Structure formats: structure tokens, C-alpha cells
């Protein structure tokens, strides 16, 4: 199985043709995405923690693969105890993540997406499914987590750059990801007096199972080449933003959105 890592410490410019059924599995991607390594001048470097999250407990939804998996591993390396929420069919991916870590910060990362080439043919059942999965569960997680959170704790929600750019094939998805930003900023305002920080990360084109299970092999071949770097990002490259927002380094960040593109 090939890797998405290229030569000389740089990631490959674009993935190969491939496709999966939903929900998608990290383990059967043609080229596995990268969860722990970052680009460097002298080759790839493993992310090394420095105790930024020591003694913290992190609950991560969608922590079985893709961005969530990378966030779980990096936070564990920073000393956090990890609990992840995942689908039964993704058990192998989840077990791989668990061996790195143990659970305190709330990361609302679980998500799904659908493509629709013609808006007139949009499936409203799928739109409702997106709302339930992408934001209703996010609101519910925050509601039930807050009684167990105190001053200095952090909630991090996953949005998307597509909500800033727009997308002709993911109109409902883009609208929902924008709603997440509204939720993030409003909840942040509500929780400022309690000292609980709420922020969001809006990834761009990141090579994960959700991209593979949404597109055909033809659509995946060369996917992400229009991004600023000329390639899709890797989960490890955006997971560092979650670590930052969860740490004391982000003590002045309330209701902010970090774009990872």
C-alpha cells in the first residue's frame, strides 16, 4: 500500500483514483492519509508533544479516522487522556487510535457530506441527515458536556472553508458548516463569563476517508490540486490547530475560526 508522503520531506501533490462506500475507512484507502508526520526541510518529522495538554481529558467525536484520528493522536502525545466516539464499522481505525491515548476537551468533529451536481435534484432526506449529523449532534454534545466542564476548558468545532467560498455541488453542506460558525460564536459569547472557550477550525481540502466516500474514482484522481499548495492537506497538518486551541496558548481565543487551507 502506497503512502501519501512523497520524497524529500514533502507530501504528494494529489491522490490516486479511488472510492469507498460511506462511512469510509482509513485502513482501505489506496494511499493512507498522514496522521502524525509533518513536512520538514530534512524529511518528515513525527509530531512530538511537549506536555501542553497534560492532565486534560479530551472527548473527540469522529475520532476514528481522518482529522479526528490525527487530533486524538496529537492530543495524546501532548499528555491528554482521550475518549473517542466512532461508528462500529470503524472499530479497527478506532482501536489504532486508542493505543496512543487515553480522555477532557470537547472536539466536535463528526461529519458527513454529499455531492449534488444539480440543486433541483437535491435529496431533502439527505439534507436533514446532514443537519442531524453535522450540527444537531454538535449542539447536543455541547449541551451534555457543559455540566462537566469548568473554567479553562475548551470546545472546538469543525467547520469548513467551503462555507466561505461556496460550492455549487455542496450547497446544503456549505450552509450547515456556516451554521456551525454561528453556533461557535454564539456559544462562545454565552460561555465567556464561565471561562470556557469555544472556537472552530475550518479545514480546506484535506485528504481523508470522507472525501473518498463522497466522490467517484475519477473525481478523486488529482483531487485537491487547485488548493493553494497545489495538493490536498494531510490530517496531521490541520490537527495542530486543534491542539493549539485546546491549550493554554489560546487563552485569548473566544469564538474564533482558524482556516486550515
VENMO-V981654 format. One record per helix or strand. SS is the DSSP state (~ for helix, > for strand). FROM is the first residue (numbers start at 0). TO is the last residue. If there is no record, write none. Layout:
BEGIN
ss,from,to
SS,FROM,TO
SS,FROM,TO
END
This chain:
BEGIN
ss,from,to
>,1,2
>,4,4
>,10,10
~,25,27
>,30,31
>,36,37
>,44,45
>,56,60
~,65,76
>,80,84
~,87,97
>,105,107
~,118,120
~,123,145
>,153,159
~,161,164
~,170,193
>,196,202
>,205,205
~,208,211
~,216,219
>,232,232
~,234,245
~,247,249
>,256,259
END
